[in-house]
């Protein structure tokens, strides 16, 4: 049985520690960066100061509820006036709510922001991506006589063939690759330490192996896809780094702005075309928890609205 003597003391979580606690409680590095960036912007709006200081956080968390709510409503109005997207506004509000909730959890704040609602977002306005012919042109740009070309070819192959998210690719380690079983261990979006195995095609596995063969020595904890920039060689590629690589390749083959997620859109749409709209089968590839999300891809693919509108127009004299 655990006993605590009178001389033992529990440390008090002071307001200036709240941001550190919040970031420490967030597993995803991307979420940590987003929280920090969004909170800096919010407190700059509140105080016009450039730096996010413990005093600013302290003062905000100790405001009366009415004062805090008014400030956040004004900030939301400011974001709307700036023309920020619904998703960006909602992300910024979520960061502020997370800070306030953490303040509540450790007893340094006595209000919540639950009554401040986000903006309604229409998801997946464009899920079409690009045609496979365009993607093949992009792959052809990879110089397979270089380490960079082999890395980029393997990564693009994986993004397409398994419809992975860039965050999932960034997390991959050498130990996550099962060469014998043709499988890859994926830590999915928002899943923490939970993972699942996905099967690799022989072509994708071959591309990955050719990239890995450029290393003199491999260890299990090495990133599966690492940086080749001077000063960063061997370090894991960030999600931003992966985004820039994809963007650079597609610039020369299509006017459409492309990203890793648009490759995912492209792959899912191509799979739905190939399997004639079999959303259950394609759900194994996309790993969407909700079949309704995948139905949006299928509806956009078929463009049923255009067909119905044409039929209605044909009824007119």
C-alpha positions, -999 to 999 in steps of 0.1 A, spaced: 0 0 0 13 34 -10 17 59 19 26 96 16 43 112 46 36 147 57 70 158 43 61 147 8 47 175 -14 29 174 -47 40 200 -72 13 225 -81 7 231 -118 9 268 -122 -7 287 -150 26 293 -168 30 255 -171 -3 249 -189 10 253 -224 38 229 -217 14 204 -201 -10 207 -231 18 200 -256 32 172 -235 -3 156 -234 -5 156 -272 11 126 -289 12 139 -325 41 162 -333 20 178 -361 -8 186 -336 18 201 -312 32 224 -339 -4 234 -349 -14 242 -313 17 263 -307 13 282 -340 -24 288 -335 -21 299 -299 7 323 -308 -16 339 -334 -45 341 -309 -25 357 -281 -9 381 -306 -44 392 -315 -53 396 -278 -22 415 -267 -4 427 -299 28 412 -285 50 391 -306 59 365 -280 37 339 -263 45 344 -226 34 326 -194 20 359 -182 -4 361 -212 -16 326 -207 -20 332 -170 -40 364 -175 -63 348 -201 -71 317 -180 -79 338 -150 -104 360 -168 -140 360 -159 -160 337 -182 -179 365 -199 -146 384 -207 -130 353 -221 -160 343 -243 -162 379 -257 -125 379 -266 -128 345 -284 -159 356 -302 -141 387 -314 -112 366 -325 -135 344 -345 -151 374 -361 -116 387 -370 -107 354 -386 -139 355 -407 -131 390 -418 -97 379 -429 -113 354 -452 -98 323 -435 -112 290 -445 -137 272 -422 -112 244 -415 -85 269 -405 -109 288 -382 -121 256 -366 -85 245 -360 -76 277 -343 -107 276 -321 -99 240 -312 -64 250 -300 -79 277 -277 -105 252 -264 -78 227 -257 -58 252 -237 -88 262 -216 -98 226 -211 -63 218 -198 -66 248 -175 -98 234 -162 -83 200 -157 -55 213 -135 -77 237 -116 -64 271 -128 -94 281 -150 -131 281 -141 -148 286 -175 -152 267 -207 -156 277 -244 -180 249 -253 -206 274 -264 -184 288 -291 -191 267 -321 -170 262 -352 -179 269 -388 -196 242 -408 -171 226 -432 -181 209 -464 -156 181 -467 -140 168 -498 -152 194 -523 -129 180 -549 -119 144 -545 -110 137 -581 -72 142 -579 -54 133 -612 -56 106 -638 -32 76 -637 -16 88 -669 -6 121 -651 7 102 -621 28 80 -644 44 111 -660 53 122 -625 69 89 -616 89 91 -648 105 123 -635 123 104 -607 159 98 -616 164 62 -606 202 64 -610 203 86 -578 194 80 -542 169 109 -542 152 95 -573 149 60 -558 135 75 -525 110 97 -542 99 70 -566 93 46 -537 75 72 -517 52 82 -545 46 46 -553 35 40 -517 13 71 -515 -6 59 -546 -7 22 -542 -17 22 -506 -35 56 -505 -14 66 -474 -16 100 -457 16 120 -455 15 118 -416 15 80 -419 45 80 -442 64 104 -420 61 81 -390 74 50 -408 106 33 -395 126 6 -411 113 -19 -385 78 -13 -398 86 -30 -431 80 -67 -432 99 -78 -463 91 -115 -460 54 -109 -455 51 -80 -480 36 -58 -453 39 -24 -437 29 -14 -402 9 18 -403 1 42 -375 -31 57 -387 -45 92 -383 -52 100 -347 -45 64 -336 -17 70 -311 2 38 -306 -25 18 -324 -14 3 -357 -25 -19 -385 -7 -39 -411 -13 -31 -448 -2 -54 -477 22 -41 -502 23 -49 -539 54 -65 -552 62 -34 -573 59 -11 -543 81 -34 -521 107 -36 -549 108 2 -551 112 5 -513 140 -21 -513 159 -3 -541 158 29 -520 169 11 -489 198 -5 -508 214 30 -512 222 29 -474 255 15 -462 238 2 -431 202 -1 -419 190 -1 -383 154 -8 -371 149 27 -357 159 45 -389 132 64 -408 120 45 -437 121 77 -458 149 100 -447 162 134 -457 190 138 -482 196 175 -476 230 185 -463 229 189 -425 198 167 -423 209 135 -439 194 105 -422 167 124 -403 131 116 -409 112 135 -436 87 159 -420 51 161 -433 60 195 -448 90 179 -465 69 152 -480 44 178 -492 71 199 -509 85 168 -527 51 159 -541 43 195 -550 77 199 -569 72 168 -590 36 176 -601 43 212 -610 58 202 -643 31 177 -653 -2 193 -643 -16 228 -636 -36 212 -608 -22 219 -574 -12 186 -560 -4 173 -525 1 140 -508 -36 140 -498 -46 147 -534 -26 116 -544 -47 97 -519 -79 112 -535 -66 101 -569 -59 66 -558 -92 61 -541 -111 75 -571 -91 53 -594 -99 22 -573 -136 30 -573 -135 33 -611 -116 0 -614 -140 -19 -590 -171 -2 -604 -181 16 -572 -176 -13 -548 -171 9 -518 -168 -20 -494 -138 -33 -512 -122 1 -516 -127 9 -479 -100 -17 -472 -76 5 -491 -88 39 -478 -93 28 -442 -121 53 -437 -140 43 -405 -172 56 -420 -186 42 -453 -204 76 -457 -171 94 -462 -162 70 -490 -196 75 -506 -187 112 -511 -158 100 -533 -181 77 -552 -207 104 -557 -181 129 -570 -167 102 -592 -200 95 -609 -210 132 -609 -247 122 -603 -257 159 -598 -245 168 -633 -265 139 -648 -297 149 -630 -293 186 -639 -289 176 -675 -320 155 -674 -340 183 -659 -327 208 -685 -337 184 -713 -373 186 -700 -373 223 -708 -386 236 -742 
